[in-house]
């Protein structure tokens, strides 16, 4: 009797602790949203205050909270931050050399206004296949902004399809690192998972990309900000969906020229040279993913590609190559190339701080144990394994803001379930987890802040565009996985 009472008391304390963690996470997120939207506090400060609030409400000691926040900031800046910096350098060289204009002109020349969103979805999917979302985003941003400006289409009609292509690859299709983690944890068949992943990804990209973009362009009628273009006389201004011209804030000011400064660039790099340089980091990272699958650990080729195919090295090599293909190839001398690289960093300083603070907030949430609490709360449920996998990933994604954390945690929890499933069902389990890991990105996700800052959006506009798109991808992915589950 006494042992039963003690067990009940212990369970009550555990339940109380779990409830406290859930409330702490919800209140911390609410603090961030209120500070940014109502009090107009800078997101970096809001995220910092929100992180401290979560730690305090969850019962963490102050020093532990600060340690978690600092660890998250450091890891994010060291990882995503360096990639953003290299991507900004690459993007600036691409813009200043006229290479971005070359891509834009070629795309617009070969695509109609109706087919441009579809072309951007394809570009986003191809770029996003071997790399994390943040890397693909910093590579695509100059192209997205200039295509929007040159075509006169609203930013969301161009940006949403490209983002959808990137995000779907991130969650559903090997050899992207996320699905590969789930495949390994669940012992799924790579070939079957890849085939089913592509089968699900194509309609999801179509729905969350070009189709959804028509509506998002009405909900968020903004034009492309002047992040990767040079200043000059007004050019063909991009038009907002409400009929006004100007920047993302809708001020009615003239849009900057799309062409690089005449005194810097004497000629454009060719389309073939530009495309080859842009795809260089993609090829290197794709090569790494493929050799990791097909070659043994002792292979010399695998060891070489494991090094040069890491995102940091691949982007570093891309910047070095771009200094020649974009810089020298467009007639720049060494001083002009150095000046272009130098000018690339100040505009992203705020982005780095915000993304870093977002990483700190995410790490604070993780260290409180909220992800584990949410996962264990439904692990014993009797619902369909596919729905269960999706729900577990969704809850961890909402709590931590990390699709990777959601994928890894959900895969670990569902591993025992996978042992009872067929080969095809196990592959669908991987896709269900991947779909859930993309659900409703919000203020604790670095991707949320990247999109917000690069596109010059408010928090509300980012939720109505990026967050809605991520939710559509997640739900559509689950529906298609369940339909495939009927026949697989």
Secondary structure, DSSP 8 states (H G I E B T S, - for coil): -HHHHHHHHHHHHHHHHHHHHHHHHHHHHHHHHHHHHTS---HHHHHHHHHHHHHHHTT--HHHHHHHHHHHHHHHIIIIIHHHHHHHHHHHHHHHTTHHHHHHHHHHHHS-HHHHHHHHHHHHHHHHSSS-HHHHHHHHHHHHHHHHHHH---HHHHHHHHHHHHHHHHHH-TTSHHHHHHHHHHT--HHHHHHHHHHHHHHHHHIIIIIHHHHHHHHS-----SSSS---S--S--B-TTS-BSSTT--------SS--TTT-SS---HHHHHHHHHHHHHHHHHHHHHHHHS-TT-HHHHHHHHHTSHHHHHHHHHHHHIIIIIGGGT--HHHHHHHHHHHHHTTHHHHHHHHHHHHHHHHHHHHTHHHHHHHHHTT--S-HHHHHHHHHHHHHHHH--HHHHHHHHHHHHHHHHTTS-HHHHHHHHHHHHHHTTS---TT-HHHHHHHHHHT--HHHHIIIIIHHHHHHHHHHHHHHHHHHHH-
